[in-house]
Amino acid sequence: MPHRNREGLMPSPAILDRLGDSLHEGVMLFSASGVLVYANPAATSLCQGCSQDPDSGLALEALLPRDAMPQARADGRWSGHLSFGKDSILLVHVYFCPDEDGWFLVLLQDLREVRAYEQDLLRRHAELNVRLTAAQAKLLQAEKLASIGQLAAGVAHEINNPIGYVHSNLGSLQEYLHSLFALIDAYERALRSPDPRAMLAEIDQTRSRLDIDFIARDLPQLMTESREGIERVTRIVKDLKDFSRSERDESWKLVDLHAGLESTLNIIWNELKYHATLEKDYGELPPVECLPSELNQVFMNMLINAGQAIGERGTIRLSTGHAGDEVWVEIADSGPGIPLDVVQRIFDPFFTTKPVGKGTGLGLSISYGIVAKHHGRIDVDSQPGRGAKFRIVLPVRQPRAA
C-alpha cells in the first residue's frame, strides 16, 4: 500500500483519480498476485492493442514477459519494451513494493512520444548551438573592433608618420623637377645657339645655381624613402583589414605563425615602442592549420597585456618553437608578475585588474576560447616580482573527426 504522510492521512481516491487522469504516462497498479487494481486513462489507451482489456481485469503475467515479475520481486524493479500490433511499442518500468502483501507499480510510455521528445530536445539543442556560435562570433568581432578602437591613436600615428615624410618628399621632388626642367631648357637653347661655348658656360652656371649634383644624389634616396613610406602604410592597412576580418569570412588554412606575429606587431608597435624593448627568438616552425585572424587576436591581446604590465620601461621577449606535433608561441614580460589569487581568475570573462577604460576584461577570456577552439592550451608561469610568461601551445594539424 502507499505510504501515509506525516499526519497519518492519505489522499482521497478522487484526488488520486484526478492525478492519474492528468498524466500522459500510463500508470497501473497490480496486487502481489498480478491482478489489476487500478489503471489510469493513459494506460487504458496504451494497452488497447494487447490481448486483454485492462478494464476487464488484465493480469500482469499476461502483460509482461515471463521473467519480468520474478526479477521485479528479486531486484525491486524491471524495465523493458512491449510491442502491441505493428506500430505500438511501449517502454515499461515495473516496481515491486513488498509492503504487506506486496504491490506492483507499472509505468508505461509510448516510445514514439519519447523519441519525438528526444528529437525536439536535439532540435532545440541545435538551435541553441547556432545561437551560441553566432553570439560568440559577434563577441569576438566586437572585441576585435574594441581593440582597434583602443589602438586607433597609435595606428593613426604609425600611418601619419610615413605619410608626413612622403608629403615632404613630394614637395622636394616638385622643386627638383623645376630645377631639372630649367636645366633641360638651358641645353635646348645651347643646341640652337650660334655660340655653343657661351651657352655651355651658361649651362655650367645653371647646374651650379640649381645644385644639380646634389639633386642627382638626393633624388634616388628621396624616391626610396617615399616608396618605403607608402609600403609601410599599405602593410598597416592590409594588417588592419586582415585583423578585423570576421570569422565568417575565414576558413582553416596552413599559415606561417611568424608572419601573423609580425603583422600583429605592425599594428600595435606604437603601443609598445616607447616603453618596451622587444626581443625575438624565433625557432623553425612548420605551417600551422588555423584561423589566422583569430590567432592574431590572441597575439594582440597577449602582447598588449605584456606591454601594459611592464609600466614605464621593460622588456618583452617573444619566442617560438616546435616539438613533435605541436608548436608554441611564448610571450614573456619583465613586469611585476601576477599574484597567485589573480592567476586563477585571469581567464574569467570580464575579470580585469586594469583601470576603467584600459580593458574590457574579455581579452584573455576570448583568447582562451580561441586557443581551445584550435585544440590548444595556454600555459601561465608567473611569480610576483619576476614577470609573467604565457605560452600558447597549438597542434600543427587540427584533429579530424572519426
C-alpha atoms as one frame of an Amber mdcrd trajectory, in Angstrom:
protein
   0.000   0.000   0.000   1.163   3.603  -0.494   2.885   5.198   2.486   0.923
   7.561   4.685   2.135  11.145   5.151   3.360  12.607   8.461  -0.174  13.302
   9.706  -1.185   9.702   9.027  -3.639  10.792   6.338  -3.892   9.532   2.753
  -5.202  11.409  -0.309  -8.747  10.520  -1.164  -9.430   8.164  -4.112 -10.923
  11.090  -6.011  -7.662  13.048  -5.733  -5.640  10.037  -6.853  -8.000   9.583
  -9.804  -7.599  13.219 -10.855  -3.821  12.917 -10.619  -3.854   9.741 -12.696
  -6.162  11.300 -15.270  -3.758  14.228 -15.794  -0.720  12.042 -16.542   0.419
  11.338 -20.109   2.234   8.220 -18.888   0.266   5.070 -18.253   0.029   4.117
 -14.548  -1.169   0.683 -13.457  -1.283  -0.907 -10.003  -1.368  -4.670  -9.571
  -1.716  -6.821  -6.476   1.006  -9.246  -5.431  -0.780 -11.989  -7.358  -0.726
  -9.855 -10.533  -4.386  -8.751 -10.617  -5.097  -5.262 -11.931  -6.287  -2.894
  -9.208  -6.006   0.479 -10.927  -5.294   1.826 -14.425  -5.410   5.472 -15.464
  -6.889   6.531 -18.858  -3.441   6.790 -20.444  -2.686   3.154 -19.519  -6.047
   2.044 -20.913  -5.281   3.835 -24.186  -1.729   2.489 -24.446  -2.821  -1.120
 -23.792  -5.624  -1.122 -26.355  -3.617  -3.358 -28.651  -2.929  -6.082 -26.092
  -4.911  -9.336 -25.974  -6.882  -8.392 -22.855  -8.901  -5.323 -21.929  -7.402
  -3.505 -18.900 -10.895  -2.595 -17.686 -11.918  -6.250 -17.543  -9.144  -7.318
 -15.178  -5.860  -7.581 -17.084  -3.376  -9.941 -15.392   0.221  -8.756 -15.030
   1.562 -12.119 -16.190  -0.330 -11.719 -19.450   1.116  -8.256 -19.980   4.800
  -8.853 -19.186   7.446 -11.315 -20.337   7.812 -14.474 -18.222  10.921 -13.343
 -16.317   9.666  -9.830 -15.552   7.708 -10.458 -12.320  10.374 -12.712 -10.691
  13.067 -10.156 -11.489  10.930  -7.306 -10.136  10.375  -9.276  -6.910  14.085
 -10.004  -6.571  15.561  -6.622  -7.613  12.682  -4.302  -6.833  12.314  -3.247
 -10.484  12.269  -4.411 -14.108  12.439  -2.417 -17.337  11.814  -3.458 -20.918
   9.752  -2.990 -24.056   6.340  -4.269 -25.053   5.060  -4.427 -28.600   1.343
  -4.316 -29.393   0.392  -4.527 -33.041   2.592  -3.215 -35.848   3.417   0.315
 -34.631   2.815   0.330 -30.882   5.997  -0.090 -28.827   5.852   0.746 -25.133
   8.673   1.465 -22.706   7.720  -0.289 -19.451   9.064   0.125 -15.895   7.819
  -2.271 -13.197   8.446  -1.521  -9.497   7.713  -4.016  -6.701   6.821  -2.741
  -3.243   6.977  -5.527  -0.610   4.523  -3.688   1.657   2.038  -6.020   3.407
   1.089  -8.488   0.644   3.113  -6.598  -1.976   2.211  -4.388  -4.925   3.398
  -3.952  -8.494   3.501  -0.415  -9.932   3.702  -0.351 -13.738   4.596   2.800
 -15.707   4.053   2.869 -19.497   5.378   5.284 -22.110   4.809   5.344 -25.862
   8.278   5.127 -27.447   7.081   7.263 -30.351   6.371  10.099 -27.933   9.703
   9.526 -26.175  11.547   9.653 -29.488   9.585  12.709 -30.598  10.525  14.400
 -27.324  14.185  13.448 -27.802  14.103  14.784 -31.376  12.596  18.024 -30.099
  15.353  18.281 -27.497  18.009  17.679 -30.172  16.417  20.334 -32.404  16.377
  22.852 -29.562  19.954  21.958 -28.673  20.999  22.537 -32.299  19.190  25.887
 -32.340  20.902  26.913 -29.111  24.273  25.896 -30.564  23.638  28.027 -33.648
  22.662  30.998 -31.483  25.653  30.463 -29.208  28.027  30.266 -32.178  26.558
  33.454 -33.626  26.826  35.206 -30.252  30.452  34.098 -29.864  31.251  35.370
 -33.364  29.653  38.741 -32.583  31.517  38.945 -29.268  34.834  38.145 -30.943
  34.197  40.717 -33.665  33.200  43.317 -31.057  36.399  42.649 -29.097  38.458
  42.981 -32.281  36.881  46.339 -33.052  37.287  47.408 -29.420  40.989  46.522
 -29.607  41.380  48.521 -32.813  39.494  51.395 -31.181  41.889  51.414 -28.220
  44.846  51.367 -30.621  43.346  53.907 -33.028  45.581  56.798 -31.950  48.717
  54.682 -32.235  47.696  53.244 -35.595  46.919  56.763 -36.870  50.383  57.888
 -35.736  52.021  54.928 -37.458  50.204  55.873 -40.671  50.664  59.647 -40.361
  54.403  59.394 -39.812  55.245  57.823 -43.230  52.553  59.902 -44.931  54.168
  63.009 -43.426  57.608  62.409 -44.884  56.145  61.197 -48.196  54.293  64.515
 -48.387  57.507  66.388 -47.580  59.430  64.368 -50.166  56.821  65.187 -52.803
  57.390  68.893 -52.100  61.139  68.421 -52.579  60.510  66.358 -55.710  58.425
  69.201 -57.144  61.313  71.657 -56.596  63.779  69.193 -58.109  61.584  68.829
 -61.198  61.516  72.620 -61.690  65.330  72.657 -61.480  65.718  69.753 -63.903
  63.301  71.334 -66.403  65.262  74.584 -66.159  68.471  72.695 -66.946  66.770
  70.971 -69.908  65.707  74.393 -71.246  69.329  75.573 -70.981  70.513  72.565
 -73.014  67.860  73.186 -75.663  68.967  76.825 -76.016  72.583  75.635 -76.304
  71.670  73.367 -79.204  70.052  76.279 -81.070  72.716  78.914 -80.173  75.265
  80.156 -82.787  77.838  80.368 -79.964  77.906  76.924 -78.261  80.848  77.862
 -75.984  78.922  80.736 -74.423  75.887  78.509 -73.892  77.997  75.760 -72.343
  79.257  78.311 -69.809  75.632  79.258 -69.076  74.738  75.586 -68.608  77.566
  75.193 -66.074  76.320  78.244 -64.212  72.751  76.858 -64.250  73.934  73.481
 -62.931  75.835  75.207 -60.128  72.983  77.609 -59.280  70.368  74.837 -59.150
  72.747  72.449 -57.335  72.064  69.682 -59.842  74.806  67.466 -58.393  73.006
  67.430 -55.005  69.692  66.685 -56.728  71.278  63.751 -58.560  72.475  62.321
 -55.244  69.326  63.072 -53.231  66.675  62.090 -55.746  67.177  58.278 -55.600
  67.195  58.376 -51.796  64.064  60.544 -51.779  62.243  58.076 -54.044  63.376
  55.106 -51.944  62.135  56.728 -48.729  58.814  57.604 -50.334  58.320  54.071
 -51.619  59.137  52.633 -48.177  56.657  55.031 -46.570  53.857  54.058 -48.928
  54.664  50.375 -48.420  54.555  50.920 -44.654  51.077  52.447 -44.896  49.969
  49.652 -47.238  51.167  46.987 -44.792  49.377  48.612 -41.844  46.119  48.939
 -43.783  46.376  45.331 -45.001  47.152  44.065 -41.500  44.207  46.017 -40.096
  41.936  44.586 -42.770  43.132  41.027 -42.096  42.873  41.512 -38.345  39.346
  42.944 -38.391  38.004  40.245 -40.729  35.001  38.382 -39.355  35.479  34.639
 -38.792  32.567  34.051 -41.190  34.864  35.261 -43.964  37.712  32.984 -42.986
  38.446  29.304 -43.384  41.002  26.965 -41.833  44.292  27.200 -43.677  48.003
  26.452 -43.330  49.834  29.645 -42.367  53.177  30.919 -41.122  52.699  31.981
 -37.482  55.748  34.237 -37.707  54.003  36.231 -40.438  50.978  36.578 -38.140
  53.168  37.764 -35.267  54.896  40.348 -37.466  51.548  41.523 -38.816  50.215
  41.966 -35.285  53.369  43.786 -34.148  53.000  46.079 -37.150  49.585  47.177
 -35.859  50.432  47.587 -32.165  54.055  48.684 -32.364  53.227  52.283 -31.484
  51.653  50.968 -28.272  54.866  49.193 -27.245  57.872  51.003 -28.674  58.038
  53.862 -26.167  58.310  51.717 -23.046  59.244  48.176 -24.141  62.305  46.614
 -25.670  61.273  43.718 -27.885  63.482  40.643 -28.030  62.720  37.948 -30.613
  63.848  34.350 -30.543  62.056  32.640 -33.403  62.539  28.936 -33.952  61.784
  26.881 -37.039  58.020  26.431 -37.376  56.088  24.338 -39.903  52.919  25.782
 -41.459  50.137  25.538 -38.857  46.491  24.804 -39.622  44.455  27.591 -38.036
  42.137  30.568 -38.426  44.796  33.265 -38.900  42.861  36.388 -37.891  41.634
  34.705 -34.698  45.164  33.717 -33.666  46.317  37.263 -34.462  43.657  38.433
 -31.999  45.253  36.191 -29.362  48.745  37.526 -30.141  47.479  41.113 -29.935
  45.763  40.562 -26.583  48.840  38.896 -25.103  51.306  41.493 -26.405  49.192
  44.451 -25.273  48.765  42.872 -21.829  52.533  42.368 -21.631  53.153  45.999
 -22.590  50.667  47.290 -20.034  52.134  45.042 -17.326  55.627  46.495 -17.836
  54.736  50.039 -16.908  57.333  52.712 -17.695  60.139  50.615 -19.135  60.856
  46.926 -19.563  61.392  44.004 -21.902  59.041  41.759 -23.857  60.536  38.509
 -25.077  58.774  36.840 -27.999  59.884  33.290 -28.779  58.575  30.340 -30.764
  59.362  26.658 -31.023  58.300  23.288 -32.389  58.129  19.982 -30.544  56.579
  16.873 -32.083  53.077  17.571 -33.360  52.845  20.894 -31.527  54.176  24.416
 -31.903  54.321  27.096 -29.246  54.445  30.868 -29.056  55.726  32.344 -25.804
  55.272  35.959 -24.676  57.166  36.931 -21.530  57.365  40.335 -19.854  59.588
  41.835 -17.159  56.647  43.324 -15.266  55.718  42.817 -11.614  54.130  39.408
 -12.207  50.652  38.162 -11.369  49.562  37.332  -7.791  48.557  33.696  -7.238
  44.930  34.544  -6.413  44.652  36.557  -9.646  46.270  33.865 -11.854  43.354
  31.571 -11.083  40.876  34.136 -12.454  42.629  35.799 -15.404  40.689  33.775
 -17.992  37.302  34.515 -16.405  35.058  36.716 -18.594  35.008  40.400 -17.590
  37.700  39.921 -14.942  40.318  42.665 -15.159  42.793  44.423 -12.896  43.188
  47.349 -15.309  41.789  50.818 -14.660  38.472  51.800 -16.192  38.884  52.442
 -19.920  42.023  50.298 -20.229  40.322  46.984 -20.948  37.037  45.125 -21.277
  38.009  42.075 -19.220  37.334  39.890 -22.268  40.773  39.778 -23.910  42.211
  36.751 -22.107  38.831  35.006 -21.900  38.361  35.293 -25.678  41.985  34.263
 -26.229  41.437  31.162 -24.091  38.329  30.287 -26.125  40.121  30.764 -29.456
  43.057  28.577 -28.415  40.665  25.909 -27.093  38.818  26.048 -30.427  42.179
  25.260 -32.059  42.566  22.250 -29.695  45.442  24.006 -27.933  46.120  25.413
 -24.491  47.613  28.450 -22.756  50.175  27.784 -20.012  50.838  30.565 -17.493
  54.023  30.896 -15.448  54.211  33.905 -13.166  55.644  34.845  -9.819  55.252
  38.223  -8.094  58.273  40.381  -8.863  59.572  38.128 -11.653  57.282  38.930
 -14.571  54.763  36.737 -16.371  55.116  34.189 -19.160  52.263  32.989 -21.378
  52.884  30.017 -23.650  50.340  29.314 -26.401  50.590  25.652 -27.453  48.878
  24.613 -30.710  48.696  21.416 -32.761  50.340  21.628 -36.186  47.269  19.979
 -37.741  43.725  20.019 -36.407  42.388  16.611 -35.331  39.908  15.117 -37.760
  36.571  13.744 -36.617  36.307   9.986 -36.894
